[in-house]
Amino acid sequence: MNPSNWPPPDWRCDVCESIAWFQLQQEDSRATAHHATRKALEASAKTCVLCQMVLRAAISNHKDSRGVRYGMGYWTQTDAIRHIDHAGTVRDVTYIKNLGACLPERSTDWRDGPGGGRPVIAPTGSFDADFKHVKREDGLPSLEKLDLEDASDDWPVWLYGNWWAVSLPKRKGDISHLRLMGIGARFARSQSHFDAIGLRPGDVNLRGSAIGICTNKESMLSMLIPGRLREMHSDSNTAYSRVEDWIKDCSLNHPLCGRPPLDPPLPRRVIDVSSNEPRVSLFETNGLKGRYIALSHCWGSSSRLMTTSKTMEDFKAGLALSYLPKTFQDAIKITKRLGIKYLWIDCFCIIQDDPLDWERESSNMARIYRNAYLTISASASRDSYSGCFPKRDKDSYVSSPTSSLGYDTPREARGPNTYTLTYTNLERPGQMSLQLFEEWLPGSSAHAPQQTDIGTFGRRFDPIATEPLSSRGWTLQERLLSPRIVHYASDQMYFECETQLVSEDGFRFPDIFSSMKQLLATQRIPPQEHGLTKASGVSYIPGQYPVGPVPGRRWQGGWLSMIENYSRQKLTVDQDKLSAVAGLARVIAEETSDVYIAGLWARHLMEDLYWRVYAQEETFEEGDKGLKKRPVKGKVVGTVTRPKKYRAPSWSWASIDAPVKFIPLTYNHLVAHVEDFHTQPAGSDEYGRVSDGKLDLRGPIYEIKPHKPSGLWERHGIPVAVDFADGRGVSIGAVHLDMPDEPLQFPCYALFLDPANALIIRAKDFEPYRNEKGEEDPRKLVPKKIMTTADVNQVIREIPKGPQTIWLPGDRTSKDPAKRAPRSLVIPEAEYRALRGMAQGRSLLYKSINDAVRIGVGQFVKNYGGDKDEQEEPRQYDRERDGPLEDIALRVHSDESWGPVTRNDPIVWVTVF
């Protein structure tokens, strides 16, 4: 044997050879002995790859006890447990579990045993607004140097398994729910976890595992070890087999999803891929039924192959596969491999230069994607020529669990720091293999094993969000409408259905962002679940909600969160803003019987109205002496533009191209309501483009004026003021314009929806400017006046002379917009005086003659003792002089409001276009 070739890559020492790596016990159980001394391990690591990995894992375990990992702090979970050891001794133990840089979004453990109270989560370092730890400047000593507390004591090395659980045990002693996620190593005086290095007496520190483990589905250990290696090539036999297994598992084991329909109605046109020749053809189905697959892809800016009136007959006659773009060739290959005869691709199956055909087929998108056997998502592809299968030059990527934990350390499952263990069994020789690699995962205990789902040990995230396809507007509804979809992403494949999203490397994302069933459920919520929920906590800062406000369910996988996501995506044709979600709107309307109004919903109209442009992240920094917060702009979220052609009324988010954010209202204190609405479809699809729309709102309306703060402006937005001309004085507010680069035009008005939050409106039409003398300047146009609550108060106080115009409500039962609208009536002065005697005139309907358009939103606060910008510097609280703090402190509990407006304010009817 040539000494230069020794040891071979798969060689392992006698110690590593003797260990049953897949039978190691849990971290807080009796560990398995490895090398008897640290020096022996270091010596063996020079020739044994497995010993190298064990050494680095043991050093990592020790360093992890110091509160820093990968140069940043992490979250810890502390729990008081009544512990029963292997000898039957019972004692109270403090369990400290080390988590990742990101705060888990829900409960981390399965708890079904003796224990104490509620676990306490705490950080070991600084973290940002998203509860993710930030890098420390001091860093960490190198892992190559191990600084032990007692250098003269040569500590032995012990191994343990990191066993997580997919559920609670079925019965006492059951272990079928446990899964081996990794392998850990520690330096300790004995096999007991109480004797680990760097541990306080009486504590158990679950430090996790630094060695990851995977196997393949053919292995006898596949049920025990869920981890899998992702395929370098997504068109390999193993990759196709995974897709088939995912579909089969979904069909048989997901009650929410059910089996794919055997004979759904085929779309109007499909691509027939069944030919044995390297050709396909466009096929007009004429009402036939059958299974088909749909493609979701980026068109890109390159030249496109598409069906037109001129090319249609040629495509029906047949096309050579070599003539098609790479993405379409790959989609055909997948379709044929799965045994499906038909494929639907939008640019092939819709006549692109026929507006009537395009509108008819785009309105059927919901049916097309809902009935598809599977949707192929070319997630990593930027255009039709990139292909479905991304090129991966090296076997290195950031895995799903590492991303969830908040780290960017890549997994290298094949390379110098990896090892393949192969076991021989008589039934399937050579099939039982394990792949070991370096990857850290949080620990798990015997009494409360860690849950396996993404979001239970780290942040919840959408693994598809950063893919090129996710930036395209049309793909949002394609993803939501598809009952089953395989994502060919940059890092690996993902399979998504109504029940879950799973990654190729074996992890499950149960809290699906794009579930049609979840979207429908949030559209059926009762009124009390709208807006801001009742939060525990108190706010002592005027203008801010109590600590920890939680928006309602429609922000959590509902329509509002979906539109926030959609508003950040791009459309090739800007007039498609409503058309690209028309399929979703049609399904929601059919399932819930709600009325769709240019991107908003009738049953949720007040909530859907209150959106604002959010083009740049907004945060706050400490000001001078920490007394005032300074508003700071963060990274750019998106651009803001107005489409050249009308496509939606001003009160709809679809009227502009900009990232939007919905602000929760205090629904228990609404001061406005919707009187009527009307939209006019631009074509035959009632859920698509609109040519006109209006909204009749009744609420308190006050004119706003410019405000110049005397000191630092502590809020984001344009400072403005409302003078209530009563005991409330002047209220200061912040306005966020729909077009931030345009100036705020006066006169403009705040139409309050709740006591603090208002739509900012101005008159739709303009008139010549008049100076203080009443002289007109026809060269300068300003918005016309709108009737305000102050005008109503003036009318109530004074009785005008002569005949008066009053407004009567329209016929709300009529479908004719003209009959539904309020109508004016001129009555004699005597009759008007009689009406005025009823409830001080508040029963009369006051309508602004001039119509309005929305230009933004504003938030206002009560005036507590004058303009707070003019207040003196804070002084030290003195109980004897000031009295009990609870009697004098300004506070807002739960979903209450700092707003200055109440339901007693007279309301004005205004039509907003």
N, C-alpha and C positions, 0 to 999 in steps of 0.2 A: 504493500500500500504506500502511495506517495504521501509523505508526512505533510506536504504543503496543502493537501486536500483534507486534512484532518483538523477538526471534526467535520463530518458531513452536516449540511444544513438542518437535517431532521434529527440529529443526535440529541439525546437527553441523558443526564446523569442518572445513576442508580436511584437516587432519592426521588427525582421527578418521575422516574419510570414506575416507582412503587405506589404512587398516589392515584387514587380514583378521583379524578378532578371533578366529575359530575356528581359525586356523593359527599362533598364537603358540607358540614353543618353550618347553621346560621351564625351570624357574627356574635350574638350574645349567647351562643351555646359553646360546647367544648370544641376547641379548634384542633386541627390536624397538624402534627409535627412535620416540619420541613427539615432544613439543616439544623444541627444541634447548636451551632454557634454562628454569630454574624460573620466571623472571619472565614469559616468554612463556606458559607454562602458566597462571599466575595471571591474566594478562590475558585469555586465551581462556576461562577458567572463568567469567568474568562473563556470557558469552552462550551457551556450549556446555555442556549438561548433562553430556555424556560427559567433558569436561575437568574439570568439578567432581568427578566420581566418581574420575577418575584422580588428581587432586591429593590428595584425601582418602586414597586408597589408598597413594600414595607417602609421605605424611606418616605414615600408620599403619605402613607398613613400617619407617620410620626409628625411630619410637617403640617398635616391637615389639622392637628390639634392646636395649632397656634392662631387660628382665626383668619388665615389668609390662604387663598387658593388661586392660582393663575394671576397673582398680583393684585387681587381684590378681596374684599370681605365676602361673607356669605351669610345666609339665614340659618338660624338654628331653631330646633324644636325641642323644648324641655318638657318632660313629663314625669310625674311622680308615680311609680309603679310598685306594687307589692310583688316582689320577685321570688319565684320558687326555683332554686338551682337544681342541678342533677342529683344532689344528695338529699333533696327534699327539704332543705332549709329555707324558711320564709323570712324575707327581710324587705324593708322599705328602701327602694333604690331610686335615684334620680337618673333618668335616661336623657341624654343629650344627643340629639340626632343632627348631624351636619347636612345641610341642604345646599342648594346652588346659589348663584348670584341673584337669581330672580325669585320673587316671592311666589309660592304656589297659589293658585287661584281657588282651590278648594281643598277639602280634607285630604291629608296625605296618606293616612293609614286605614287598614281594616282593623277594627277594634272588636275583639270578642274574647276577652279574658280578664283576669284581675287587673285593676288599674286604679289610678287616682282620679284627679279632676281633669279639667280641660287643658290640653297642651298649650304651652306658651311659645309664640313665635317671636324671635328677636334677631336683630342684625349684629354682625361683628364689625361692620364698617359703615362708611357713608354710602347712601343710595340716592338715586334720582327720583323724579316725579313718577316714573313708572315702576318704582320699588325694585330697581335693579342696582346692584352695588357698582360703584365706580372704581376705577383703578387707583391703587395707592401709590404715592410717590416713593415710599421707602422700599417697596418691593419685598422680595424674599431671598434668603440665602440660597445658594445653589443646592439642588437635590443631590449633587454628587458628594457633598460633605454631610456627614451625619453627626450631629452634636448631641450625644447621649448624656443624660443626667449623671450616670455613673459609668465612666469610661472604662474602669477596671473590671466591671462586670460584663462579660461577653454574652450578650443577650441572645437566646435562641429565636428562631423564626417559626411562625405558626400560620396556617392557611385556614380560611373559612369561605363559605359560599354566601353570596348575596341573593337571598331568596325573597322574591316579591310574590304577591298574590293577585289573582284575577277576580276573587270573590271571597266571601266569608267561608269558613269550612262548613261542610254539610253536617258534620257531627263531631263529637269530641274525638280527637286523635286523627281526624282526617287530614291528609296532606296533599290530596289531589288538586287543590286550588293553588299550590305553590309552583313558582317558576324560577329557574336559575337564570339570573340576569348578569352575574359577574362573579369574579373571584377576588378576594382581598387577602392581604398578608400584613402581619403586625409583628413587632418585636415585643415580647412579653416574657416574664419570668416563668410562667406556666401556661397551660392551655386555657386557663380561665380568662374570660374577658375582663375581670376585675384586676388582673395583673398586667394589663397592657401598659406600655411606656407612656409617660406624660399624662397619667390619669389621676384625678383626685380620689382619695379613699371613699368608697361607697357609691361612686358614680359609674355609669356605663356610658361610654362615648361611641355612638355608632358613626364611624368615619367613612363607611362606604367601601366600594371596591374600585380598584384601579386597573383591573384586567377585565376586558369585555369578553363575551363568549357567544359564539354563533354555531349553528349547525344547519343541515339541509333537511328538506321535508322527507327524504327517503330514510333518514336516520331513525333508529329506534328511540332516540332521545328527542325527537322533534316536538312531542307534546310537553316535554319537561323543559325544553329550552326554546323560547319563542324567537330569539334573535336569529336573523338571517343576514347573509351577505348580499348586498345589492349587486345586480348584474352590471358589468362594465358596458355590455351591449344590450339594449332593450329589445332587440329582435332575436335574441338567442332562444333556444328551445326552452330553457329554464324560465325565461321571462314570459313566453307564451303560456307555459304551464301555470305560472302564477296567476295570470289574468283569468285563465279558465277556472282555477281553484277559487279565486275571489268571487266570480260570478256564481259558481255552484254553491258556495257557502252562503252567499246573500240570498239565493233563491230558496234554499232549504231551511235556513236557520234565522232569517230576519222577518218576523211577522209584520213589521212596519212596511217592509219592502214588497214581500210576496214574490211570486214567480213572474218572470217576464211573460207577457201575453203571447200566445201561440200564433194567433192570426190577427194582428192589429191592422187597421186600415193603412194602406201604403200612402205616402205623400203623393201628390199629383205627378211628380217625376222622380225617378231614382236612377242610380247608375247600376246596371247589371254587370256584376263581376264574375259571373259563373262560367264564362267561356274558358275552355282549356287553352285557347290561343292567347298570346300576350296582347289582348285587346279588351276593351270594355265599351259599352254603349249606353247612351241615354235612353231611358225607357219610360214611356207614358203609361201610367198604371191603369187608368180608366176604371177606378173603383176596386181594383184587386186588393187582396189582403196578403200579408206575409210579414216575416221578420226582416228588419233592416237595422243598420248601424248608421249613426249620424257623426259627422265630423265637426269639431269646434276648432277654428284655426285663425291665425292672423293673415289677412290679405297682403299686407305690406305695401310698399310704394313702388315695387318693381312691376314690370308689365305682367298683366294677368291673363290667364286663359279662362274664358267665361262663355256662357251660353248667351247668344243674342238672337235676334230675329233672323239674321243671316246665317249664323253657324248652327242653328238648331237641327236642321235636317242632316247636316254632316255628322253631328255628334250622335244622332240617333242611328246612323249607319254604322258607326264604330270608330274608335280612336285607338291607336297604338299606345301601349303603356309608356313607351320611351318618349312619347310626345307630351306626356303629362308632367307637371311640376313634381318635385321630389316628395313633398308633403302628401300629395294625392296618391302617388305610387305607394308610399308606406301605408296609408290608410286602406288602400285596396288590399295590400298584402295582409294586414291585420284582419280585415273582414273575411278574406278567403280562409285564413288560418283558423278562424273561429267557426267556420262552416256556415256563414251567413251569405245569402245570395245578393242582397241589395245594400247599397251605400248611398247616403244622402249627403251632398255637399252643396252649400248654399249657392255659390257662384256657378255651379253646373245645373242645378235643378230649379233655378229661378231665372226667367228671361230678363237679363239685366237692363236692356234698353226698352222694356215694355212697362211703363208706370203702373198700368192696371194689374198686370201679372205680378209685379213686385209687391204692390200693396196687398193683393189678395193672398199671396204666399207668406209675406211677412206677418200678416194677421193670423196665420195658421201655425206660427212658430211654436206656440204652446203645445199644440197637438203633435207636431212633428217630433219635438224632443221628448215629450212625455211618453210617447208610444214607442220610442226607439229601444231596441234590445240592449244597446250599449251606446254611449257617446265616447268617441275617441277625442281626447283633448291634446292637441299638439302644443303643450304648455311652453316648451322651451323654444319653439320656432317663432322667428320674427316675420317670416313671410312664407309664401307658398313653395318656395324653393329650398327651404332649410331642412325639410324632412321632419318626420315625427320622432325619430330616434336621435337624441343629442349625442354628439361626439364627446367621449370622455377619454382623455389621453393618459390619465394616471388614476390609480385606485385610491384616491384621497378625497374626502368630502366631510362636511360637518353633518353629523348624524342628527336625527330627530330629537333624541333625548338631550344631546349636548346643546342644541339650539334652545330647547325648552329651559335648560338650566341657566342660560345666559352666557354661554361660552362659545368661542369660535375655534377651539382646538380641533383640527381635522382628525377623523378616524382613518387610519391606514390599516386595513384588515389583511393586507398582503404586503410583506416587506421585511426589513431586518429586525423590527421589534414585534414580530408576530410568530406564532407557532401553530402548526396543524397537528392535532392528536388524532391518530387513526386506531380504532379498536376493531379487532376481528371477532365476528360472531358466526356461529355455524349456519344461521338461517340466511343472512345476507352478508357474505364476506366483503370486507372493505367498504361497507356503506356507512358504518358508524364513525363519523369523523366530527371533531370539534375544532373550531378555529378560535384561537386566543389572540387578542390584540390589546393595545393600551387604550383604555377609555374609562373615565371616572363616572360612577353613578352613586347616588345617595344610598345609605345603608338601610337595613330592614331588621326588625326584631321578631322573635318567635311569638310574642304575645300580641303584637300589632304590626303585621307585615305591611310593607309599602305597597300601595296600589300601583298597577302597571300603566295606567292611562296617562297620556300627555295632559298636563294641566294639574296633576295631583302631586308632582314632585318639582314642578317649575311653572313657567308661564304658559298660558294657553296661547297658541298662535296658529295662523293659517300658513301651512308650508307652501301653498301655491301663490300666495299674495305677491311675491316679488318676481314671478315668472313673466316673460314678455307678453304672453297671452292675456294675463290678468289686467294689463293696462288697456285692453280693448273693450269699449263699452258694451258691445253686443254679447260678449261672453258671459256677463253676469247672469242674464236670464237663461242662457244656454246651460250654464252650470246648475242653476237652481231648478230648472225644469227637468233635467235629465234624472231619471230614477237610478241609473248606474253610469258611472263615468270613470274611465281610466286616464290618469294624468301622466303624460310622458314628460316629466319635469327635468330640469338640468341635473339635479343630483341623483334622482332615482324615480321609480314609478310609484304612484299612489292610486288607490282605488277608493272611490267615494260613492256612497249610496245614502238612502234616507236614514239609515241607522248609525253609520260611522264613516270615518275616513281612516284608512290604514296605510302605513308606509311599507315599502318593500323590505326595509330592514327590521320589520316585525313589531312596530309600535302602532298603537291605536289612538286616534283623536276622537273621543266620543262626543265632545261638545261641538257639533258641526256648525260652521259659520253659514253654510249654504244649504240649509234644509228647507224644502218647500213645505213640509208638514209643520215645522216650527214657525215659518212665516205665516202660514194660515192660522195657526193657534194664536199668535199675537194679534192678528186682525180681529179676533173674536173676544177680546178682553172686555170686561165691564167698564163703565165710566170711571169707577173709583180707582182703577189701575192705570189711568192716564197720568201724564205729567210727572211731577216730582213726588216720589214716594215719601212716606213719613220716616224721616231719618232720626236716629237717636243722636243727640248732640245739640249744642247751642252755638250760635254765631254771635260774637260780640263786635263784629266788623260790619258797619252799615254797608249794604250793597252786596254782601256775600252771603251765600247759603250756609246753613249749619254745616259743621264738619262732617264730611262723608256723605253728601247727598247722593242718592241712588235714583237715576232716571227709571221710568217705567219699563215694562217688558218689551215695548216696541223699539227700544234702543238695544235690546239683547237678542239679536238674531231676527228682528222684526223689520218692518218696512222702513223705519227711520234709519236704522243702522245700515240697511241695504242701500238706501239712497245716498247716505254719507259716503259709502264705499264707491258707489257708481259715479258720483260727482267728481271723483278723482281720476276717472278713466277717460280714454280718448275715443273720439269718433272720427272716422274719415269724412263723413258727411254730417255737418253740424245740425242739419234739419232732422236727423234721426234721433234726437234726444229723447223724445217720447216713444218713438217707434221701437227703439231698442229694448224697451221694457214693456211693450204693449202685450206681449205674450204672457208675462207674469200678471199684468193687470187683469187680463181676461180671465185667467184661472182664479184669481182672488175674487173677482166680481161674481163669477159663476158659483164659487164655493160658499161665499159669505152673503151674497145678495146685496152687497154694498155698492154705492155709486161712485164711479171714478171721475175725478174732476181735474184734468190736466196735471196728473202726477200726485194729486192729493185724494183723500178718501172722505166721503160725507160723514161717516160716523166718527171720524177722528179729525175733523177739519180744523178745529182750533189748535190741536197739537201739531198738525202738519203745516199749518200756516207759519209757525214761529221758527223759521230757519234763518241763519245768518251766514254770510260769506266768511270763510276761514282759510285765507290764502297763505297765512304764515303762522307758525306756532307761537303761542303767547304764554310767557312766563313772567315771574316777578323776581327782582333782586332786592336785597336789603339796601335801604337808603342810608343817609347820614345818621349816625348814632343808632341805627336800627329802629328809628322811630317811624319811618315811612317806607312803604314798598315802592320800588320803581318798576314800571312795566317795561318788559324787554321782549323784543321780537326774536323768535328762533328761526329754525330752518324753513325754507319755502315749501309749502304743501302743494301749491299749484298756481296757475295763472288765472286772471279774471278777464274775460272778454264778453262783449255783447254780440250776439249773432246779427249779421247784416239784415236778415229777413225775420219777420215776426214768426214765432212758433209757440208762444205760451203767454198768458197774462202775467203782469208784473209780480203778482203774489205767489206765483209758482216757481219753485226752484229750477224748473226747466226753462225759464225765461232767459237765463244767462249760462255761460260756461265758466264754472268756478267750483272749487271745493266748498261744500257747505257743511254746516253743523247745526243740528236741531237743539234748541234750548228748551228744557222742560219748564212748563208753566205750573203754577200752584193751582191745580184744578179745583180745589175746594173753595177758591176765592176768585173765580172768573168774574169779570165785570162787563164782558162783551159777549155777544152771541151772533151767529150767522143767521141772517134773515132769509137769504135766498142766494142761489148761484146759477150760472148758466155758462156752458161752453159750446162752441160750434166746431165740430170736426172739420178738418181741412179736406178729408177724403171719405171713403166708405168705411174706414176702420174707426170706430168710436173710441178706441183706446190709443190711437196714434196721434198724429199731428193735429193741432187745432188752429183755426183761423181767427178766433175771437173768444173772449171769455170775460166774465164779470162776476163780482162777488158783492153782495149787499150785507154790510156789517153794521151793527148797532152797538155803540160803546162810547165811553167818555173820550172826547177829543179836545186836546189842548194845544195851542200854538207854542212852538219852542223857539227860543232865542239863543244867539251865540253866548257862550260863557268863557270868560278868561280867568283861569285860576290864578290866585295871587302867588302861589308857590308851586311845588312839585305836583303835577297831575298824576294821581295814584292809580289810574285805571286805564285800560286799553279803550280805544275809541275816541271820538270827537267830543269834547266837553260842550254841553248845552244846558239850558235851564228852562224850567216851566214856572211862571208866576201864577199861582192859584188865586191871587187877589182875595185871600181869606186868611184864616188863622194858620193855614198850612205854610204860608209864605212862599219862598222860592225853593223848588226842588232841583237838585243838580243831577244830570244824567249823562250817560255815555252813549253815543250813536255810532253804529257800525253800518256803513253804507254798502249797498249791493255792488256799486261800482266805486271802489275805494279811491281811484285816481281822479274821479270827478268831484268838483266842489259841492258842498252842501248848499243848496239853493233855498233862500228864504223868500216868501213865507213857506214854512213847512210845519207839519203837525205830528203829534204823538197820539195815535189811536190805541188806547190802553186795552190789553186783553186780560191782564190780571193786575193787581195793585202796583206792580213794579215794571212789568214788561209791556212794551208797546211796539206796534208797527209804525214806522216813520213814513208818512205819506205827504204828497203835495198834490195840488190841483193838476188834472190832466191837461187842461188848456192854459194858455198864457194870455196876458194882456199888457198894454204899454205901461211902463213904469210911471208912477206919479210921485212928485216930490212933496214936501211938506205943505206947499201952497196949492196942491192939487193940479199942478201943471203936468201934462203928459209928455213923455219922451218916446215917440214911436220907434226910435232906433234901439231902445232897450226894453226887452220883454221880460216879465216876471210872471211866476205862476199866479193864477187867480186865487181869491180867498175861498176858504172852506169854512162852513159853519162850525163853531166850536161849542163846547160845554159852557164856556164863559158867555157866549152869545145867548144861549138858552137861559142862563141865569138872569141875563139882562132883560130878556123878553118876559120872564116870569115876574120880575120886579116891576116892569112898566107895561101898561096896557096901551098899545098903539091905537091911533084914531083910524076910522074908516074901515071898509071891507078888508078881510084878511084871508090869506091863503093857508089852508091846512092840508095835511097829507093823510090819506086813508090807506090802510094795508091792502095789498092785492089779494087775489084769490090763490092761495097756496095749493089748492087741489088741481088747478089748471096746469096743463102741459105747455100752454102758450106763454112764452116769456113776457109778452106784452100784458097779459092778464094777471100774471103773477106779480108784476112790479107795482109799487105803490102809486096811487094816483092823487093828483092835487085837486082841491075843491075850494072855490072862493065863496065865503059866507059873509053875511052882514056883521057889522060891529056888535050888535046886540047878542046875536047867537054866539059870537066868539067870546064875549064876556061871560056868557052862561057856561060855556065849555071850560073857560079859565077857572071857574069856581070849583071845578071838580079836581080835588087833590092838588090844589095850587098849580094846576096846569101840567103836572108831570104825566098825566095820562095821555097828553097830546103827543103826536108823532112829529119829531123835528127832523127834517131831512135837509141835507146840504144840497143846494141847487147845483153846485159845481161838482163834477165827478173827480175821482182821485186816481193816482197810481202809487204803488209802493216804491220807496227808494232805499229802505233799510229797516233796521230795528234799533230799539233803544232800551236802556234799563235805567230806572230812576229810583232815588231813595228819598225818604222823608227828610225834612229839614228839622234837625234837632238843635234849636238854639242858634240859628243863623248859618251862614256859609261856613262850613268846617274848615275851608281854606284860610279863613280869617281868625280861627280860634287861636288862643294862646297855647304855648308849649305845655304838654302834660306836666302836672305836678304830682308829688307823692300823695297817695291816698291816706287820709287821716280819718279813722273810724269815729272819733269823738266829734270832729268838726263836720264830717260828711254824712254820718249816719251809716246804717247797715248797707253793705255793698249790694245785697240782693234787692234792696229797695230802690237804688239809684242807677244800677247798671242797665244800659240798653241791651236788650237781648232778643233773639228770635229763635223760637223752638221749632223743631220738626219742619213742616212744609209751610210755615207762616212766611210772611213777606215783609221786607223793609219798605215796600212801595207806598207812595203817598195817596193813591186813589182808592176809593171805596165804592161799594154798590149804591151808595146814596148820591153819587155824582150823576147829574142828568146826562142822558145819553143822546147821541146824534146818529141819524141814519146817513150813511155815505156809501156810494157805489164805487168800488175800486176795480179798475180795468187792468 
